């Protein structure tokens, strides 16, 4: 950002307020990214992501409607299994 010339204190105050709001938005974005990383590092999410990646790589290679059925049903089955384990 280059040097700016202001003709009044009101312009300076407005610019400072804008910068303050931008800073707050960026801090909130960082906070949300940290929360996403924490959630992705939970053991159940690591396992879910690994298994869904494996299934998605195999389901297109299964011919016919079975591949589609497996691809659609697998997330529900894994969710059901994780719910049963959590009890």
N, C-alpha and C positions, 0 to 999 in steps of 0.2 A: 504494500500500500504506500503510495507516495504521500508527500506532504500536502495537507489540505489547508485552505484558508477559510476561516469562518468570519462572518460579519457580525455575529451576535453570540451572546452566551447561551441563548435559547437553542441555537443550532448545535453548539457543543454539548449541551445537556441532552438533546435529542439523540445525537450520535452515541453518547455514552450509554444512554438507555437501550438503544438498539444493540450495542456491543454486549451489554449486560444480559439481555434476553438471549442473544446468540450463544453466549457462554453457558447459560443455564440449559439451553436446548442441547448443546453438545455434551454437557455433563450428564444429562438424562439419557442420551443415546449411549454413552459409555456405560452407564449403570445397567441399561437394558442388555447390552452386549455381554457384560459380565454375568448377568443372570442367565442368559442363554448358554454361555459356556459352562456355568455350574450345572445347569440342567442336563446338558449333553454329556457331562462327565459322570453322571450318576450311573451306577452299574446297570440298572434296568434299561436305561436309554442306550447305553453302549451296546448291550446285548441286542436290543430291539433293532438298532440301526445296522448292526452287523448281520443279523438274520435277514432283515428285509433287503439288504444289499445282495445277499447270496440268493434269495428267492427271486429278486427282480432280474438277476443275471441268468437264472435257469428258466424262469417261466416263459420268456419269449422263445426258448429253444424247444419247449414242449409243444408239439403240433396240435392243432385243432382247438376246440373250446376248453379242453382241460387246462391248458396253460393260462387262459384267461380266468378260469374258475379258481385255480390255485392262487393266481396273483391277486384276485379280489378277496378270497376267503382268508388268506394267510394273516393279514393284519388283525382280523377279528379273532382268529384262533390264538395268536400270540397274546393279545390283550386278555383273553379269557384265561390263558395259562398263567399269566402274571398276576391276575386277580386271585386265582386259586392259591398261588404260592404266598401271596400277601396275607392270607388269613391265618 
